[in-house]
Amino acid sequence: MSTEKVDLSKAGGRPKTTGAPIGLTGLVHQAGQVQEEFLPQLRGQKAVQTYKEMSDNDPIVASMLFAIDMFLRKVEWRVQPAGEDEKSKQDAKFLEECKDDMSTTWPDFISEVNTMLSFGWSYFEILYKRRSTAFHANTGNQRSKYNDNKIGWRKFDPRSQDSLDRWVFDAEGGIMGMVQRPAPDYNERFIPIGKSLLFRTTSRKNNPEGRSVLRAAYRPWYFKKRIEEIEGVGVERDLAGLPMATVPARFLSADATEQEKAMVNGIRQLVSNVRRDRQEGVIWPQDWDEKNNPQYSFQLLNSGGTRQFDTTSIITRYEQRMAMTVLADFILTGHDSTGSFALATSKSGMFQASLGAWLDIIKDTLNNYAVPRLFRLNGVEGPYPTFEHDHVQQPSLADLATFVAALAGAGAQLFPDTELENHFRSLAQLPVREDKDTDSQAEQDLRNSRLAAEIEQNRATEKQAKNPQLFQQIQGMQRQQQMQTKATMGKDPNSKPGAPTKTTGAVKSKLPPQQRRDTRGARVASNTIQKSSVHAKQDPSSEYMKNTLAQTYPKEVLDWVDEAVWYGPLDVNLDQVQMARRPGGRDMSKVVDMAKKIDSGDTEDFDPVVLVMTPDFKDGEGKLKIADGYHRTLGYQHSNQDNIPAYVGIVQEKNGPWDREMHDAKLNKRDE
């Protein structure tokens, strides 16, 4: 240990070179060999051999790595432009072309990168080529799909972990490259880091060898391997029997002759090599002493009973611990009749989520080193496009169907958007639509109408159960309006054929003539609809409703009343009224006073509220909106009433002055 003293007076001084380090990472290495591992058998080439044996020879480790490799291989990769300008789009297109123009496929490259999981690291040399379709006899594998003479990737060539001789570090601990001695010539080759890609599971202390994901599984693997070997020998001995031979005692004494010692060694080798197979058989000497007793004997001893330890449970325990180290213990679910489908789904979800971190390591290495080098070789300045990957964990079709149904039930219109529809199709592995961004309005209207019909059919029973009378009346209104034709429009329903037309007079409206809707026939037809028990008079006219509302609101915000078809008063169920807070807020003292009057039956001075039925309600997706009488409605609700008397106006627009404009222009504070 050095006894050199540190001059603390210089500790706060500014370094002479900007960015020059004072300390080091602390990585333990000597002569290019990393010695961070405290177990000698897991250092250098011994570690490579051990991890290779674990990966290739153990079923649990092999299944873990196979699952990881298959999950990561199937993840889709895409190129994200650096911006929305034309240069960024062209750069992204070029990077996508280079990705697909290599001599190895992208999934094969990802599979090679995945070897970093077993060994902690993987090293690739970047090979470039001129993009030309011309065939060269000497370098035929450099042939490109493109002929623009730009520099592209030929391939990312792997440099195997077992070919590593040593690492080259600079004075500050930075990685300068890898020295390898590969087969078949085993000559020394230096591959600089500037021409390479180094993928590591972890970069702690800037260790180029990372950390194998099998490191924590080594101890249970070691004990499992030994127990299985002992178990195999024990089973063989129990099945075949324990060989035992007897020889004369003098053969084992110190003064035995060389011939007798050779005889003992031969018998010892015979006993050790006894096996039950097709070549089994023993040649045994036959000799007796002077008392006619055999001098040599050979026999197989059988087991006297079962063993004290259950090796199966011990091995299973170690296998579970090995799988747990990478959250892959879900692969054991169901073995020995243990575990459930829900548990397996939960554990596999955690496992897939953890794989995203390794994909991010691959993505960041490519974006930080491979992509900038490629564009600089072509003389292109940044910002550069980037590689992005999809999520490893994809939702199940059942979960996706539930999600889409919930969105549709909430009123979302998904499938007029071709891009969104294609996303759902791709998740279900269905063919995608080719007419992206070219959907006609007719196609959108057709899909919307089909969706609305399904929703209305599914909810018809629920709406009818809430308020059968209003539901039947609304259906009658819709049927009556649909049955109106030009032949009956404006005629008195009691007139004889050919009688003069009798109208209700001109409708005053500020809308342009081409936007006005003739509602006279609908009003006449409404006379045939069964009235509610709370009707005080016939269905009101637009003029009556407009004059009533004009007591509280300016007439310039009431033009819509002329275009509406009015019914009522009706007994309306409060569950069908939208009770959201209105723009002007609510006065709870007023609500409480109204509720007291309702409880006492003192409602003679209460006018029916005014509700608006928009197309959303007719399509089964919305509720009746309050145009006037917000506090009265809250009063009935506060009084625990089920229904409220109301006038209902049917309009053709989803939004209008009743939403906010009327309340902002209110003339007075008359009780509602």
Secondary structure, DSSP 8 states (H G I E B T S, - for coil): -------GGGTTS--SSTT--SS-----EETTEE---SSGGGSHHHHHHHHHHHHHH-HHHHHHHHHHHHHHHTS-EEEE-SSSSHHHHHHHHHHHHHHHTSSS-HHHHHHHHTHHHHHSEEEEEEEEEE------STTGGG--S--S--EEEEEEEEE-GGGEEEEEE-TTS-EEEEEE--TTT---EEEEGGGEEEEES--GGG-TT---TTTTTHHHHHHHHHHHHHHHHHHHHHHH-EEEEE--GGGGSTT--HHHHHHHHHHHHHHHT---STT--------B-TTS-BS-EEEEE---S--SS-HHHHHHHHHHHHHHTTT-GGGGTTGGG---HHHHHHHHHHHHHHHHHHHHHHHHHIIIIIHHHHHHHTT--S---EEEE--S----HHHHHHHHHHHHHTT---TT-HHHHHHHHHHTT----S-TT---HHHHHHHHHHHHHHHHHHHHHHHHHH-HHHHHHHHHHHHHHHH--TTTTT--TTS-TT-----------SS-GGG----HHHHHHGGGS---TT--SS---HHHHHHHHTTTS-GGG-HHHHHSEEEEEEEEEGGGB-----TT---HHHHHHHHHHHHHT--TT---EEEEE-HHHHTTS--BEEEE-HHHHHHHHHTT-SEEEEEEEE-S-SS-TTTTHHHHT-------
